[in-house]
Amino acid sequence: MRRAIEHIPVGQNHAAELRGTVTLAFADRHRRRIRLYDDAGAAFLLDLPHAVRLGDGDRLKLADGGVIVVQAAEEAVMTITCAGPIAAARMAWHIGNRHTPMQVLKDGRLRIIDDHVLRDMIIGLGGVVDSEIAPFDPERGAYHGLGGNAQENGHHHGHDHDFFADADQGEAETEVGAAHRHGQTHSHHSHDHNHNHAAGGDHDH
């Protein structure tokens, strides 16, 4: 079986032959070691030194040469329009304060995974919400790509992570990446952040 042994972030120069693409939803893109299927239906083993959050356009280097390009799957999202830059900054703060992955679009709008609770909050703050089916590629953690972990880079913040635990605890292999083509189903790890906050639900870091 083909083995993908290195993660190459989008934008990093690396000339290699394209050997395929793999389309994954956001919840399936924080991985270390897992069996995947490319978009042609061929299996390969993702076998990285540590878990990484795969972004749209990232490449996976194969042990025998060439790369597989990661593509963000279309999924249910909420795209948020704010009244102006100050309103958008305030909205981004409230969304981030709830540890919710968020994408900033080129036109300044914000995008998150569909969530009816956050929808109510966003509308209450004056945002306009459009429900869409679109790729979701949120902002990466502040320490993404620095190598090692945050503590090794001189600072650690308990909430600066990429939101999904490594899916292969115990080196177990799971099959994903083909459900949208073959009708397979698989479960995702939930990520609950249940805190007891003061009135109003907000907290500072």
C-alpha positions as CSV (number, residue, x, y, z in Angstrom):
1,M,0.0,0.0,0.0
2,R,1.1,3.5,-0.7
3,R,2.4,5.4,2.4
4,A,2.2,9.2,2.8
5,I,5.0,10.1,5.2
6,E,5.3,13.8,5.1
7,H,2.9,16.8,5.3
8,I,3.8,19.7,3.1
9,P,1.7,22.9,3.9
10,V,0.2,24.8,1.0
11,G,2.5,27.5,-0.3
12,Q,5.7,25.7,0.6
13,N,7.8,25.1,-2.5
14,H,8.1,21.4,-3.2
15,A,8.3,20.1,-6.8
16,A,6.9,16.6,-7.0
17,E,4.7,14.6,-9.3
18,L,1.0,14.7,-8.5
19,R,-0.3,11.2,-7.7
20,G,-3.9,12.1,-6.9
21,T,-6.1,14.1,-4.6
22,V,-8.0,13.3,-1.4
23,T,-11.2,15.2,-0.5
24,L,-12.0,15.4,3.2
25,A,-14.4,17.2,5.5
26,F,-12.9,19.4,8.2
27,A,-13.6,16.8,11.0
28,D,-11.6,14.2,9.0
29,R,-8.5,16.5,8.5
30,H,-6.7,16.2,11.9
31,R,-4.8,13.0,11.5
32,R,-1.6,11.2,12.1
33,R,-2.0,7.5,11.0
34,I,-5.0,6.3,9.2
35,R,-6.1,4.5,6.1
36,L,-7.5,6.9,3.5
37,Y,-8.9,6.7,0.0
38,D,-8.0,9.1,-2.7
39,D,-10.6,10.6,-5.0
40,A,-10.0,7.8,-7.6
41,G,-10.9,5.2,-4.9
42,A,-7.3,3.9,-4.3
43,A,-6.3,3.3,-0.7
44,F,-3.2,4.8,0.9
45,L,-1.9,4.9,4.5
46,L,-1.3,8.3,6.1
47,D,1.7,7.7,8.3
48,L,3.0,11.0,9.8
49,P,5.4,11.5,12.7
50,H,2.7,13.4,14.6
51,A,-0.9,14.6,14.1
52,V,-1.4,17.6,11.9
53,R,-4.4,19.5,10.7
54,L,-4.6,19.1,6.9
55,G,-5.6,22.3,5.1
56,D,-7.0,22.8,1.6
57,G,-4.2,22.6,-0.9
58,D,-1.7,20.9,1.5
59,R,0.3,18.0,0.0
60,L,1.1,14.5,1.4
61,K,4.5,13.2,0.2
62,L,4.5,9.5,-0.7
63,A,7.3,7.2,0.4
64,D,7.9,6.1,-3.2
65,G,7.8,9.6,-4.6
66,G,5.1,12.0,-5.7
67,V,2.4,13.7,-3.7
68,I,-1.3,13.5,-3.0
69,V,-3.1,16.9,-2.7
70,V,-5.6,17.5,0.1
71,Q,-8.9,19.2,-0.9
72,A,-11.5,20.5,1.5
73,A,-14.9,18.8,1.0
74,E,-18.0,20.9,0.7
75,E,-20.1,20.7,3.8
76,A,-22.8,22.6,5.7
77,V,-21.4,26.0,6.8
78,M,-22.6,29.4,8.0
79,T,-21.2,32.4,6.2
80,I,-21.4,35.5,8.3
81,T,-21.7,39.1,7.0
82,C,-21.0,42.0,9.5
83,A,-21.8,45.7,9.2
84,G,-18.2,46.7,9.0
85,P,-14.6,45.9,10.1
86,I,-15.2,46.8,13.7
87,A,-18.3,44.6,13.8
88,A,-16.5,41.8,12.1
89,A,-13.6,42.0,14.6
90,R,-16.1,41.9,17.5
91,M,-17.9,38.9,15.9
92,A,-14.6,37.1,15.4
93,W,-13.7,37.6,19.0
94,H,-17.0,36.2,20.3
95,I,-16.7,33.2,17.9
96,G,-13.1,32.5,18.9
97,N,-14.0,32.9,22.6
98,R,-16.1,29.7,22.1
99,H,-13.2,27.8,20.7
100,T,-14.9,27.5,17.4
101,P,-12.8,27.0,14.2
102,M,-13.4,29.9,11.9
103,Q,-12.4,30.8,8.3
104,V,-11.9,34.4,7.2
105,L,-12.9,34.7,3.5
106,K,-11.1,37.0,1.1
107,D,-14.1,39.4,1.1
108,G,-13.9,39.8,4.8
109,R,-16.9,37.6,5.7
110,L,-16.5,34.9,8.3
111,R,-17.3,31.2,8.0
112,I,-17.9,28.4,10.6
113,I,-19.4,24.9,10.6
114,D,-23.2,25.1,10.8
115,D,-24.3,25.4,14.4
116,H,-27.8,26.5,15.5
117,V,-26.6,27.7,18.9
118,L,-24.0,30.0,17.4
119,R,-26.4,31.1,14.8
120,D,-28.6,32.6,17.5
121,M,-25.6,34.3,19.1
122,I,-24.4,35.7,15.7
123,I,-27.8,37.1,14.8
124,G,-28.1,38.6,18.3
125,L,-24.8,40.4,17.7
126,G,-26.1,41.9,14.4
127,G,-24.6,39.5,11.9
128,V,-26.3,38.2,8.8
129,V,-26.0,34.4,8.4
130,D,-26.2,32.6,5.1
131,S,-26.5,28.8,5.2
132,E,-24.3,27.3,2.5
133,I,-22.7,24.1,1.3
134,A,-19.1,25.0,0.7
135,P,-15.5,24.0,1.5
136,F,-14.4,24.9,5.0
137,D,-10.7,25.7,5.6
138,P,-10.4,27.6,9.0
139,E,-7.5,29.6,10.3
140,R,-4.7,27.4,11.6
141,G,-3.4,27.5,15.2
142,A,-0.7,30.1,16.0
143,Y,2.0,27.5,16.4
144,H,1.1,25.5,13.2
145,G,4.2,24.8,11.2
146,L,6.8,25.9,13.8
147,G,7.9,22.3,14.5
148,G,7.6,20.4,17.8
149,N,4.9,21.6,20.2
150,A,4.1,25.0,21.6
151,Q,6.0,24.4,24.8
152,E,9.1,23.7,22.8
153,N,8.7,27.0,21.1
154,G,8.7,29.0,24.3
155,H,5.1,29.4,25.0
156,H,2.0,27.2,25.5
157,H,-1.7,28.2,25.7
158,G,-4.1,25.5,26.6
159,H,-6.6,26.5,24.0
160,D,-4.3,27.0,21.0
161,H,-4.8,23.7,19.3
162,D,-6.5,22.4,16.1
163,F,-9.7,21.2,17.9
164,F,-9.7,17.5,16.9
165,A,-7.8,14.9,18.9
166,D,-5.6,12.4,17.0
167,A,-8.0,9.8,15.7
168,D,-5.6,6.9,15.9
169,Q,-5.1,6.3,19.6
170,G,-3.4,3.0,20.0
171,E,-2.2,3.0,16.3
172,A,-5.7,1.8,15.2
173,E,-6.3,2.2,11.5
174,T,-9.7,3.6,10.4
175,E,-11.0,4.1,6.8
176,V,-12.3,7.5,5.7
177,G,-12.1,9.6,2.6
178,A,-14.4,7.7,0.4
179,A,-17.8,8.1,2.1
180,H,-18.9,10.9,-0.3
181,R,-18.2,8.5,-3.2
182,H,-19.1,5.0,-1.9
183,G,-21.9,5.7,0.6
184,Q,-19.7,4.6,3.5
185,T,-20.4,6.1,7.0
186,H,-18.0,6.8,9.8
187,S,-18.2,8.5,13.1
188,H,-16.3,11.6,14.2
189,H,-14.8,12.3,17.5
190,S,-16.8,15.0,19.3
191,H,-15.1,18.0,20.7
192,D,-17.1,19.3,23.6
193,H,-16.0,22.4,25.6
194,N,-18.3,22.5,28.6
195,H,-17.1,25.2,31.0
196,N,-18.9,26.7,33.9
197,H,-18.7,30.4,33.0
198,A,-19.9,33.4,34.7
199,A,-23.2,35.0,33.6
200,G,-23.1,35.9,30.0
201,G,-21.1,32.8,29.0
202,D,-17.9,34.7,28.0
203,H,-14.5,34.3,29.5
204,D,-11.1,35.9,28.9
205,H,-7.8,34.3,28.2
